[in-house]
Amino acid sequence: MDERIQEILRRYESLTTQLMDPAVLADSEKLRETAREHAEMTPLAEAAARLARVRSQLGEARAVIAAGEDPELVELAEAEVAELEAEEERLVAEVRRLMVPKDPLADRAAVVEIRAGTGGDEAGLFAGDLFRMYTRYAEHRGWKVEVLSVSEGEVGGYKEVSFVVRGKDAYGDLRYESGVHRVQRVPATESQGRIHTSAATVAVLPEAEEVDVEIREEDLRIDVYRSSGPGGQSVNTTDSAVRITHIPTGLVVTCQDEKSQHKNKAKALKVLRSRLLDAKIAEQEAERARERKLQVGTGDRSAKIRTYNFPQGRVTDHRIGLTLYRLQEVLDGDLDELIEALKLAREEERLETSSAA
């Protein structure tokens, strides 16, 4: 790591020098590119410089202790070492975090899809709990939520619900929620008081832009039909619902929430584009992650990632072995501790991967 830090500081010093070079100043494109890289490197370079200073001070204080000439100075140096070691540990963690390449999709809006899995009606109710959990978390973060499509369960909750979350780092943070979520509790319909296990799947996709994924009209089959379920007077009277099939991949997206066929088509295309981008990213990450032990954020949704156990009041994330005994708070949208722990695990993994490259 020390060698990487020295490389960073040398590169930052070189960029600083270039920004004062008349030849660079005269070339607007070169200046813009150099200034952008300099700005991106500044937080890391400053943290690395602070770490270098702390380590230098540590060396001086330890030298005083080793000399042992003045008991009073030794006592002061020992106290200083304790403080500097704590600061060194904090700075090492900060530098490691800043050395991880930024995810270019982190600031994108997140398209979230929740589907009831095994467990019948109870799975649908659990899907509703997850939807509430994410909307509460979005409120806490100051994000905006736009519902794209809803298929309600027979006794409440949802068979399926999809929505877009917009805000700073929405996809960057929510991407770790992709996977199978399992709940263990006594359903309201259970007369014997037995604990049931149900599941719901969560897919978090980066909202795609037109430049990310090319969708050709000839690759689409678009069907229109009459809406069903809640929706007012227009339900079952106009062919406003839209089903889009992407023929090359077989992906199917439906939308019937809007009264306008045009709006439903636009929403369905938005979801389709995001699913195609997600598949593209998952393929790229799977290729890079063949030798990884952790599968955080790779798009692999086949495995159970988290359990919500009501009798014990706990939430366990199986990817990182983290258990919190704050079940109700988590379901009320307090996901910060879980998501920060998952981000840290992901960053450490990416740093190890990039260091080995």
Backbone hydrogen bonds, N-H to C=O, Kabsch-Sander energy under -0.5 kcal/mol:
donor,donor_aa,acceptor,acceptor_aa,energy
5,I,1,M,-2.3
6,Q,2,D,-2.1
7,E,3,E,-2.1
8,I,4,R,-2.4
9,L,5,I,-2.5
10,R,6,Q,-2.3
11,R,7,E,-2.5
12,Y,8,I,-2.5
13,E,9,L,-2.2
14,S,10,R,-2.2
15,L,11,R,-2.3
16,T,12,Y,-2.3
17,T,13,E,-2.0
18,Q,14,S,-2.3
19,L,15,L,-1.8
20,M,17,T,-1.4
21,D,18,Q,-1.5
25,L,21,D,-2.6
26,A,22,P,-1.6
27,D,23,A,-0.5
27,D,24,V,-1.0
28,S,26,A,-0.8
31,L,27,D,-3.0
32,R,28,S,-2.4
33,E,29,E,-2.2
34,T,30,K,-2.5
35,A,31,L,-2.8
36,R,32,R,-2.1
37,E,33,E,-2.2
38,H,34,T,-2.5
39,A,35,A,-2.5
40,E,36,R,-2.3
41,M,37,E,-2.0
42,T,38,H,-1.3
45,A,41,M,-3.0
46,E,42,T,-2.7
47,A,43,P,-2.0
48,A,44,L,-2.7
49,A,45,A,-2.4
50,R,46,E,-2.1
51,L,47,A,-2.2
52,A,48,A,-2.2
53,R,49,A,-2.1
54,V,50,R,-2.5
55,R,51,L,-2.3
56,S,52,A,-1.9
57,Q,53,R,-2.5
58,L,54,V,-2.3
59,G,55,R,-2.0
60,E,56,S,-1.9
61,A,57,Q,-2.5
62,R,58,L,-2.6
63,A,59,G,-1.6
64,V,60,E,-1.8
65,I,61,A,-1.9
66,A,62,R,-2.5
67,A,63,A,-2.1
68,G,64,V,-1.9
74,V,70,D,-2.6
75,E,71,P,-2.1
76,L,72,E,-2.0
77,A,73,L,-2.7
78,E,74,V,-2.5
79,A,75,E,-1.8
80,E,76,L,-2.2
81,V,77,A,-2.6
82,A,78,E,-1.8
83,E,79,A,-1.7
84,L,80,E,-2.9
85,E,81,V,-2.8
86,A,82,A,-1.5
87,E,83,E,-2.1
88,E,84,L,-2.9
89,E,85,E,-2.2
90,R,86,A,-1.9
91,L,87,E,-2.6
92,V,88,E,-2.6
93,A,89,E,-1.8
94,E,90,R,-2.0
95,V,91,L,-3.0
96,R,92,V,-2.5
97,R,93,A,-2.1
98,L,94,E,-2.5
99,M,95,V,-1.6
100,V,96,R,-0.6
100,V,97,R,-0.9
106,A,103,D,-1.7
108,R,105,L,-2.0
110,A,165,V,-2.5
111,V,205,L,-3.5
112,V,110,A,-0.7
112,V,163,F,-3.3
113,E,203,A,-2.8
114,I,161,V,-3.0
115,R,201,T,-2.5
116,A,159,K,-2.3
117,G,199,A,-2.7
122,E,119,G,-1.2
123,A,120,G,-0.5
124,G,120,G,-1.4
125,L,121,D,-2.1
126,F,122,E,-2.2
127,A,123,A,-2.3
128,G,124,G,-1.7
129,D,125,L,-1.8
130,L,126,F,-2.4
131,F,127,A,-2.2
132,R,128,G,-2.3
133,M,129,D,-2.4
134,Y,130,L,-2.5
135,T,131,F,-2.2
136,R,132,R,-2.4
137,Y,133,M,-2.2
138,A,134,Y,-2.4
139,E,135,T,-2.1
140,H,136,R,-2.4
141,R,137,Y,-1.8
142,G,138,A,-0.7
142,G,139,E,-0.9
143,W,138,A,-2.9
144,K,166,R,-2.6
146,E,164,V,-2.7
148,L,162,S,-2.7
149,S,162,S,-1.7
151,S,160,E,-2.9
153,G,157,G,-1.7
155,V,156,G,-0.5
156,G,153,G,-0.6
158,Y,124,G,-2.2
159,K,151,S,-3.1
160,E,151,S,-1.7
161,V,114,I,-2.3
162,S,149,S,-2.7
163,F,112,V,-2.4
164,V,146,E,-3.1
165,V,110,A,-2.9
166,R,144,K,-2.9
166,R,164,V,-0.5
170,A,167,G,-1.9
171,Y,108,R,-2.1
172,G,106,A,-2.4
173,D,169,D,-2.1
174,L,170,A,-2.5
175,R,171,Y,-2.1
176,Y,173,D,-1.0
177,E,174,L,-2.4
178,S,175,R,-1.3
179,G,202,V,-2.6
180,V,303,A,-1.4
181,H,179,G,-0.6
181,H,200,A,-3.1
182,R,306,R,-2.9
183,V,198,S,-2.7
184,Q,308,Y,-2.7
185,R,196,H,-2.0
190,E,187,P,-1.7
191,S,189,T,-0.8
196,H,185,R,-3.2
198,S,183,V,-2.4
198,S,196,H,-0.5
199,A,118,T,-2.5
200,A,181,H,-2.3
201,T,115,R,-2.5
202,V,179,G,-2.6
203,A,113,E,-2.7
205,L,111,V,-3.1
205,L,203,A,-0.5
207,E,109,A,-3.1
212,D,209,E,-1.7
213,V,209,E,-1.1
215,I,213,V,-0.6
216,R,214,E,-0.6
219,D,216,R,-1.9
220,L,217,E,-1.6
221,R,245,T,-2.2
222,I,220,L,-0.5
223,D,221,R,-0.6
223,D,243,R,-3.0
225,Y,241,A,-1.9
227,S,238,T,-0.8
235,V,232,G,-1.2
236,N,227,S,-0.5
237,T,234,S,-1.9
238,T,234,S,-1.2
240,S,238,T,-1.9
241,A,225,Y,-1.8
242,V,255,C,-2.6
243,R,223,D,-3.1
244,I,253,V,-3.3
245,T,221,R,-2.7
246,H,244,I,-0.5
246,H,251,L,-3.2
247,I,219,D,-2.6
247,I,245,T,-1.0
249,T,246,H,-0.7
250,G,246,H,-2.9
251,L,246,H,-0.6
253,V,244,I,-2.6
255,C,242,V,-2.3
264,N,260,S,-2.1
265,K,261,Q,-2.4
266,A,262,H,-2.1
267,K,263,K,-2.4
268,A,264,N,-2.5
269,L,265,K,-2.5
270,K,266,A,-1.7
271,V,267,K,-2.1
272,L,268,A,-2.6
273,R,269,L,-2.7
274,S,270,K,-1.8
275,R,271,V,-2.5
276,L,272,L,-2.4
277,L,273,R,-2.2
278,D,274,S,-2.6
279,A,275,R,-2.3
280,K,276,L,-1.9
281,I,277,L,-2.5
282,A,278,D,-2.9
283,E,279,A,-2.0
284,Q,280,K,-1.8
285,E,281,I,-2.9
286,A,282,A,-2.5
287,E,283,E,-1.6
288,R,284,Q,-1.7
289,A,285,E,-1.8
290,R,287,E,-0.7
292,R,289,A,-1.3
297,G,295,Q,-0.5
298,T,295,Q,-0.7
301,R,299,G,-1.0
305,I,180,V,-2.7
306,R,180,V,-1.3
307,T,316,T,-2.4
308,Y,182,R,-2.9
309,N,307,T,-0.7
309,N,314,R,-2.6
310,F,184,Q,-2.8
310,F,308,Y,-0.7
313,G,309,N,-0.6
313,G,310,F,-0.7
314,R,309,N,-2.0
315,V,324,L,-2.7
316,T,307,T,-2.4
317,D,322,L,-3.0
318,H,305,I,-2.0
318,H,316,T,-0.7
319,R,305,I,-0.7
320,I,317,D,-0.6
321,G,317,D,-1.0
322,L,317,D,-1.4
323,T,321,G,-0.5
324,L,315,V,-2.9
326,R,324,L,-0.7
327,L,313,G,-1.4
330,V,326,R,-2.3
331,L,327,L,-2.5
332,D,328,Q,-1.3
333,G,330,V,-2.1
334,D,329,E,-2.4
335,L,333,G,-1.8
339,I,335,L,-2.8
340,E,336,D,-2.8
341,A,337,E,-1.9
342,L,338,L,-2.1
343,K,339,I,-2.5
344,L,340,E,-2.2
345,A,341,A,-2.1
346,R,342,L,-2.3
347,E,343,K,-2.8
348,E,344,L,-2.5
349,E,345,A,-2.0
350,R,346,R,-2.6
351,L,347,E,-2.5
352,E,348,E,-2.3
353,T,349,E,-2.2
354,S,350,R,-2.7
355,S,351,L,-2.3
356,A,352,E,-1.8
357,A,353,T,-1.0
